[in-house]
Amino acid sequence: MKRIPPMLPDAAVPVPASLMTLPAVFSPLFTAPSFRTFTTLACGFLAQAGKRAVCGMLTGAGMSRTWPHDRAHSFFSRARWNADDLGIAVAKLVIGLLAGDGEPVEVLIDDTLFRRRGKKIWAASWFHDGSAQGPAKTGYGNNWVVLAVRVRLPVVSRPVAVPVMAKLVIKGTMSASRLWLARRMVTRLAAELPGRRVYVTADSAYAGDELKQLPDGVTWTTRLRSNAALYGLPPERTGKKGRPRVKGGRLPSLAKIAAAAAFSQVTVTRYGKTETIAAAAVTCLWYSVTGARPVTVILIRDKSRTGYDLALVTTEKNPRIARVIERYAARWAIEVAIEDAKQLLGTGQARNRTAAAVERTVPFMLACQALVICWYATAGHHPADIDARRRNAPWYTSKTEPSTADMTAKLRRVIIAAKFKRVYADQPEPEEIHAIRLAWEDAEEIAA
C-alpha cells in the first residue's frame, strides 16, 4: 500500500504580491493542500535556473529541506485535479487579461515531441520530430498536441502565442489522432466562451473528418493540400423526385484553378513586414473534410508570376482575404512558444513515468509559461528593462523589445527576492538583528 504524504506544514514559499493574484484564480481547481503545493511548485519551476525536474522545482522554491520530495511527486501522480480544467482556467485568464473584450479568440494548434528514454514511460513511442538530425526525422518520447491563444502584447510588436492546453498522443487509442485531440480541445474551449468567435489556425496535418464536427462559432484555417478533392457548391433543387445533390461537380486541380483565376492585389502585414501580394479566392466544397460546409480557398501568388505559391483553406464565411493570410503567417508564433517552452523554461525535463504524472506535468509547465507572460504584461514590464538589458549585453545594438527570456529572467529575480523580504511588517530586517547583537555584546562587556 502506498504511503500517503502527511499534511503540508505551515512553512510555504513567499509569493510576490504581483504574482499571487494570477495563480489565485486556479484555487477552485484544487483542494487547499494541493493548491499550496501548486503555488509552491510553480514558483520553484519559475525560479529554478537548472533542471526543471520535479525535485528541481522543490529546490527552486527553497523547500527541499522542508518538504519531503514525495509531496511534489504525489501532486502530479495522485492529487485530485484535472489537467484539462487547468488548461481552460489558463485560457480564460489569458483571454481575459490579454485579448480584447468581446473580440474573436485566435487559436493556434501544433504538436511537438518531448524526448524521453525508457520503456516504462507512459505513452512514449517513436514519432516524427522535425528538429531531429539526419534524414529519418524521428525521435522517441512523448508527443503532445498544444493549443495556444494568440495575443498582442502592448510591450512587443510581434504576435505572441501563449500555450494554454495540451493533450498527450497515445498510440493504439482514439488519442492517437492529433486532429481528434485538437478538435476536442477547441470544442471544449468554445463551450467555455459562449458568444465568442474562435478562429483556429493549424498546418496541413490538421485537416480531416473531424472538421465536420466543428461547433458553431468556430472557424478552421489550414494549408490546403495540392491534391485536395474540391467540388462546386450544390445546385439548386429542381423539384424532381429523389434526394437532392449535396455537392456540385468535381473541380480541376489547384494548378488549373490558379491558371483560370483572377488575382487581385492584397496588402498584408506578416513576419514584421507590410507588403502587397496577389491573391485569388474560390468558394467551394471540400466534401471529404468539411462535408456540406462551404470553404473558401485562397491562392497566394507571392514570388511566382504564374500559378500559385501557397494555397489556404478556411471555413470562415465571406472572409477578408488579407486577415486570413495574416492569421496563417502568425501561426509561426506557436513554433516560437514551443521552442521557448523547451529551451528557456525547461518544459518536458521532468522524469516521471506513470500515466497520471506524465499527462499532468507538461500542462502544468505550460501553465507556468502562461503565468510568465500574463505577469509581465500586467505588472512586470518597466520601460527601463530594455536599457538595462542593453547595458548588460551591449552587443544587442538593435534590441528594442523584451523577449520571453527577458520576461522569465525578471520574474525569476522577483520570486528570488521575495524569499528575502520579511513576511510581517514588524519582522526585523537583517541589519536590525545585527545591530541588536552588537548591542548585546557591548552590554555583556559592561556587565563583566
C-alpha positions in Angstrom: 0.0 0.0 0.0 1.4 3.4 -1.0 2.2 5.8 1.9 0.0 8.9 1.9 2.1 12.1 2.3 1.4 14.0 5.5 -0.4 17.3 5.6 1.6 20.3 4.4 3.4 22.2 7.2 2.8 25.9 7.8 6.0 26.8 6.0 5.5 27.9 2.4 7.4 29.7 -0.3 6.9 33.5 -0.2 5.0 34.5 -3.4 5.3 38.1 -4.7 2.1 40.0 -4.4 2.2 41.0 -8.0 2.2 37.3 -9.0 -0.1 35.9 -6.4 -3.2 37.5 -7.9 -2.7 35.3 -11.1 -2.5 31.7 -9.7 -5.2 32.6 -7.2 -7.8 32.1 -9.9 -6.8 28.4 -10.1 -7.6 27.7 -6.4 -11.1 26.3 -7.1 -9.4 23.5 -9.2 -7.5 22.1 -6.2 -8.0 21.2 -2.6 -6.4 23.6 -0.1 -3.3 21.5 0.4 -2.9 20.8 -3.3 -3.3 24.5 -4.2 -0.4 25.3 -1.8 1.6 22.6 -3.5 0.7 24.0 -6.9 1.7 27.5 -6.0 5.0 26.4 -4.4 6.0 24.2 -7.4 5.0 26.9 -9.8 7.3 29.4 -8.1 10.0 26.8 -7.8 9.7 26.0 -11.5 10.0 29.6 -12.5 12.8 30.4 -10.1 14.8 27.3 -10.9 17.8 28.1 -13.2 18.9 24.4 -13.5 17.0 21.3 -14.4 13.2 21.6 -14.0 12.6 18.1 -12.8 10.0 17.7 -10.0 12.7 17.8 -7.3 14.3 20.7 -9.2 11.0 22.6 -8.6 11.3 21.9 -4.9 14.9 23.2 -4.9 13.9 26.3 -6.8 11.2 27.1 -4.3 13.7 26.6 -1.4 11.6 23.9 0.1 13.8 20.9 -0.5 14.7 20.8 3.3 11.2 21.4 4.5 9.0 19.2 2.4 9.8 15.5 1.5 10.2 15.1 -2.2 7.3 12.6 -2.4 4.9 15.5 -1.8 5.9 17.1 -5.0 5.7 13.8 -6.9 2.3 12.9 -5.4 0.9 16.2 -6.6 1.4 15.0 -10.2 0.7 11.3 -9.7 -2.1 11.1 -7.1 -3.5 14.5 -6.2 -7.1 15.4 -7.2 -7.0 17.8 -10.1 -7.6 17.7 -13.8 -5.2 19.0 -16.5 -8.0 19.9 -18.9 -9.7 22.1 -16.3 -6.4 23.8 -15.5 -5.9 24.5 -19.3 -9.4 26.0 -19.5 -8.7 28.2 -16.5 -5.4 29.3 -18.0 -7.1 30.1 -21.3 -9.8 32.2 -19.6 -7.1 34.1 -17.7 -5.1 34.8 -20.8 -8.1 35.8 -22.8 -9.5 38.0 -20.0 -6.2 39.8 -19.5 -4.6 40.0 -23.0 -7.4 39.6 -25.5 -9.8 42.4 -26.5 -13.2 42.5 -24.8 -15.6 40.6 -27.0 -13.1 40.2 -29.8 -12.7 36.9 -31.6 -10.3 34.5 -29.9 -7.4 33.4 -32.2 -6.2 29.9 -31.5 -3.1 28.2 -32.9 -2.6 24.4 -33.0 0.6 22.4 -33.4 2.3 19.3 -32.0 5.7 18.7 -30.6 7.9 15.8 -29.3 9.4 15.9 -25.8 12.2 13.4 -25.9 12.3 10.7 -23.2 14.2 7.5 -22.6 13.0 4.2 -21.1 10.5 1.5 -21.8 8.3 2.2 -18.8 7.4 5.8 -19.6 3.7 6.2 -20.2 2.7 6.7 -23.9 6.3 7.1 -25.0 7.0 5.9 -28.6 8.6 6.8 -31.8 7.2 9.9 -33.5 8.0 12.3 -36.2 10.4 15.0 -35.0 11.1 17.8 -37.4 14.1 19.0 -35.3 15.8 15.7 -35.4 19.2 15.4 -37.1 19.5 13.1 -40.1 17.1 12.1 -42.9 14.8 10.0 -40.7 13.4 12.9 -38.7 12.1 10.7 -35.9 12.5 10.6 -32.1 11.5 8.7 -29.1 9.4 10.3 -26.4 6.0 11.8 -25.6 4.1 13.6 -28.4 1.9 16.5 -27.4 -0.8 18.5 -29.3 -0.6 22.1 -28.0 -3.3 24.7 -28.1 -2.2 28.3 -27.8 -4.0 31.6 -27.8 -2.5 34.3 -30.0 -2.4 37.7 -28.4 -1.0 41.2 -28.9 1.1 42.4 -26.0 1.4 46.2 -25.5 5.1 45.9 -25.0 6.0 43.9 -28.2 5.0 44.4 -31.8 5.2 40.7 -32.8 2.3 38.3 -32.4 2.7 36.2 -29.2 1.3 32.7 -28.7 0.5 31.7 -25.1 0.2 27.9 -24.7 -2.8 27.1 -22.6 -3.8 23.5 -23.2 -2.0 20.3 -24.2 -3.2 16.7 -24.9 -0.9 13.6 -25.0 -0.9 11.4 -28.1 -1.4 7.8 -27.1 -0.9 5.2 -29.8 -3.5 2.4 -30.1 -6.3 4.6 -28.8 -8.5 7.4 -30.0 -5.9 9.8 -28.7 -3.5 8.6 -31.4 -5.2 11.1 -33.8 -3.7 14.6 -33.3 -6.7 16.1 -35.2 -9.1 14.3 -32.8 -7.3 15.8 -29.8 -7.1 19.2 -31.4 -10.8 19.3 -32.2 -11.7 18.2 -28.7 -9.7 20.9 -27.1 -11.2 23.6 -29.4 -14.7 22.3 -28.8 -14.1 22.5 -25.0 -12.7 26.0 -25.3 -15.5 27.2 -27.4 -18.1 25.8 -25.0 -16.4 27.8 -22.2 -16.6 31.0 -24.2 -20.2 31.4 -25.2 -20.8 34.2 -27.6 -17.2 34.5 -28.7 -16.0 33.5 -32.1 -12.9 31.2 -32.2 -10.6 31.4 -35.2 -8.4 28.3 -35.3 -5.2 28.1 -37.5 -3.1 25.0 -38.0 -0.8 23.4 -40.5 -1.9 21.0 -43.2 -1.7 18.0 -40.9 -4.8 19.2 -39.1 -7.4 18.5 -41.8 -9.8 15.5 -41.8 -13.2 14.1 -41.0 -13.1 15.7 -37.5 -13.7 19.1 -39.0 -17.2 18.0 -39.9 -18.0 18.2 -36.1 -16.8 21.8 -35.5 -19.2 23.7 -33.3 -20.9 26.8 -34.4 -18.8 29.9 -33.9 -15.6 28.1 -34.7 -13.7 28.6 -38.0 -10.7 26.5 -39.1 -7.9 27.7 -41.4 -5.2 25.5 -42.7 -2.9 24.9 -45.6 -4.6 23.1 -48.5 -3.0 20.0 -49.9 -2.2 20.2 -53.6 -4.2 17.0 -54.3 -7.3 18.1 -52.4 -10.6 16.9 -54.0 -12.7 20.1 -54.3 -16.2 20.3 -55.6 -18.5 23.0 -56.6 -21.4 24.2 -54.5 -24.6 22.0 -54.7 -27.0 23.1 -57.4 -30.4 24.5 -56.5 -33.2 22.0 -56.0 -35.0 21.1 -59.2 -38.3 20.0 -57.6 -37.9 16.5 -59.1 -38.2 13.3 -57.0 -35.2 11.9 -55.3 -32.5 13.1 -52.9 -31.1 16.5 -53.9 -27.5 16.7 -54.7 -25.2 17.6 -51.8 -22.2 18.8 -53.9 -21.5 20.1 -57.4 -19.2 18.8 -60.0 -15.5 18.0 -59.3 -13.3 21.0 -59.7 -9.9 20.7 -61.6 -6.6 20.7 -59.8 -5.3 23.7 -57.9 -2.9 24.5 -60.7 -5.7 24.7 -63.2 -7.8 26.7 -60.9 -5.0 29.2 -60.4 -4.4 29.5 -64.1 -8.0 30.5 -64.7 -8.5 32.6 -61.5 -8.5 36.4 -61.4 -5.8 37.5 -59.0 -6.0 40.9 -57.2 -3.5 42.8 -55.2 -3.8 42.5 -51.4 -1.8 44.4 -48.8 -0.8 42.2 -45.8 1.3 42.5 -42.7 3.2 39.4 -41.9 6.6 38.4 -40.5 7.2 42.0 -39.4 6.7 43.5 -42.9 3.9 45.1 -44.8 3.8 44.1 -48.5 1.5 43.7 -51.4 0.9 40.3 -52.9 -1.5 38.7 -55.4 -4.3 36.5 -54.2 -7.5 34.9 -55.5 -10.4 33.3 -53.6 -12.7 30.5 -54.7 -15.8 29.3 -52.7 -16.4 25.5 -53.0 -16.8 22.3 -51.0 -14.0 20.2 -49.6 -16.5 17.4 -49.1 -14.2 14.7 -47.7 -13.0 17.0 -44.9 -15.7 19.6 -44.1 -18.8 17.9 -45.6 -21.5 20.2 -46.8 -20.0 23.2 -45.1 -18.7 25.6 -47.8 -15.0 26.6 -47.6 -13.0 29.4 -49.2 -9.8 28.5 -51.0 -7.2 31.3 -51.1 -4.5 31.1 -53.7 -1.4 33.2 -53.0 1.0 34.3 -55.7 3.9 35.7 -53.8 7.0 35.3 -55.9 5.8 33.4 -58.9 4.4 35.1 -61.9 2.1 32.2 -62.8 0.3 29.5 -60.9 0.4 29.9 -57.1 2.9 29.6 -54.2 0.6 28.8 -51.3 -3.0 27.6 -51.0 -5.0 28.2 -47.9 -8.5 27.0 -47.0 -10.8 28.4 -44.3 -14.3 27.6 -43.2 -15.0 31.2 -42.4 -17.9 32.7 -44.3 -17.1 35.7 -46.5 -13.6 36.0 -45.1 -11.3 39.0 -45.5 -8.5 37.6 -47.6 -5.8 39.8 -46.0 -6.9 38.8 -42.5 -6.8 35.0 -43.3 -3.3 35.3 -44.8 -2.1 37.3 -41.8 -3.5 34.8 -39.4 -1.8 31.9 -41.1 1.5 33.8 -41.2 1.1 34.4 -37.4 0.9 30.7 -36.9 4.7 30.8 -36.6 4.2 32.3 -33.1 3.3 28.8 -31.7 6.6 27.4 -33.0 8.4 30.2 -31.1 6.3 29.5 -28.0 7.1 25.7 -28.1 10.8 26.5 -28.5 10.7 28.9 -25.6 9.0 26.2 -23.5 11.7 23.7 -24.2 14.8 25.9 -24.3 14.1 28.6 -21.8 11.6 27.1 -19.3 12.7 23.5 -19.4 9.3 22.1 -20.2 9.4 18.3 -20.5 12.5 17.9 -18.3 10.6 16.1 -15.5 11.4 12.4 -15.5 8.1 11.0 -14.2 6.8 7.8 -15.7 3.3 6.9 -14.5 0.2 7.8 -16.6 -1.2 10.5 -14.4 2.1 12.2 -13.8 3.1 12.2 -17.4 -0.3 13.6 -18.5 -0.2 16.4 -16.0 3.4 17.6 -15.9 3.6 19.2 -19.3 0.2 21.1 -19.0 1.4 22.3 -15.6 4.6 23.6 -17.1 2.8 25.3 -20.0 0.5 27.0 -17.4 3.6 28.4 -15.7 4.8 29.8 -19.1 1.4 31.5 -19.5 1.8 33.0 -16.0 5.1 34.5 -17.0 3.6 36.3 -20.0 0.5 37.4 -18.1 2.6 38.7 -15.2 5.0 40.6 -17.4 2.2 42.2 -19.5 0.1 43.3 -16.5 2.6 44.0 -13.7 6.3 43.2 -14.6 7.1 45.5 -17.5 9.1 48.7 -17.0 10.3 51.0 -19.7 13.9 50.7 -18.3 14.0 47.0 -18.9 15.4 47.2 -22.4 18.0 49.9 -21.4 19.2 47.6 -18.6 19.4 44.6 -20.9 21.4 46.6 -23.4 23.8 47.8 -20.8 24.4 44.2 -19.6 24.7 42.9 -23.2 25.9 45.9 -25.3 26.2 43.7 -28.4 22.4 43.7 -28.8 22.5 47.1 -30.6 19.1 46.7 -32.3 17.2 45.2 -29.3 14.1 47.4 -28.7 11.6 44.9 -27.2 11.6 42.4 -24.4 11.9 38.7 -25.3 10.4 35.7 -23.5 13.9 35.2 -21.9 13.8 38.7 -20.5 10.3 38.2 -19.1 11.3 34.9 -17.5 14.5 36.3 -16.0 12.8 39.3 -14.5 10.1 37.1 -12.8 12.8 34.8 -11.6 14.6 37.7 -9.9 11.3 38.9 -8.3 10.5 35.4 -6.9 14.0 35.0 -5.5 13.9 38.5 -4.0 10.6 37.7 -2.3 12.3 34.9 -0.3 14.5 37.5 1.5 11.7 40.0 2.3 10.2 40.0 5.7 6.7 38.4 5.9 5.3 40.6 8.6 5.6 44.4 9.0 7.1 44.1 12.5 9.6 41.5 11.5 13.2 42.9 11.9 15.5 43.3 8.9 18.9 41.5 9.0 20.6 44.9 9.6 18.4 45.4 12.7 19.2 42.0 14.0 22.9 42.6 13.5 22.6 45.9 15.4 20.8 44.2 18.3 23.5 41.5 18.5 26.2 44.2 18.7 24.3 46.0 21.5 24.1 42.7 23.4 27.8 42.2 23.1 28.5 45.7 24.4 26.1 45.1 27.3 27.8 41.9 28.3 31.2 43.6 28.3 29.9 46.4 30.5 28.3 43.9 32.9 31.5 41.9 33.2 
